[in-house]
Amino acid sequence: MCLSIPKMVVECEGEGDFAWVERDGKRERINMMLLGTQPVGTWVLTQLGLAKETIEPEQLVLIEEALTALAASLDGDYDAGQYFQDLQRP
């Protein structure tokens, strides 16, 4: 299983088949053939060097929360009450 990770487009290359994206200060060249050229500042979900879809700011917040919870869980620091407030029962 592979996770799709959100990254921000920072530079388009050539005819739009490739773009440079960044996350946490790391820069990567990815294939944009499924999405075509995207404006700088667009967030895309990437997997294995390929942009799969664009994401809206609301989606980005939920994905970042899930990735933070996953990291906390792997560190042995997971508290279910701290994450996924939208899934909590009243």
Stockholm file with secondary structure:
# STOCKHOLM 1.0

chainA/1-90         MCLSIPKMVVECEGEGDFAWVERDGKRERINMMLLGTQPVGTWVLTQLGLAKETIEPEQLVLIEEALTALAASLDGDYDAGQYFQDLQRP
#=GR chainA/1-90 SS CCCCEEEEEEEEETTTTEEEEEETTEEEEEECTTTCCCCTTCEEEEETTEEEEEECHHHHHHHHHHHHHHHHHHTTCCCTTTSCGGGCCC
#=GC SS_cons        CCCCEEEEEEEEETTTTEEEEEETTEEEEEECTTTCCCCTTCEEEEETTEEEEEECHHHHHHHHHHHHHHHHHHTTCCCTTTSCGGGCCC
//
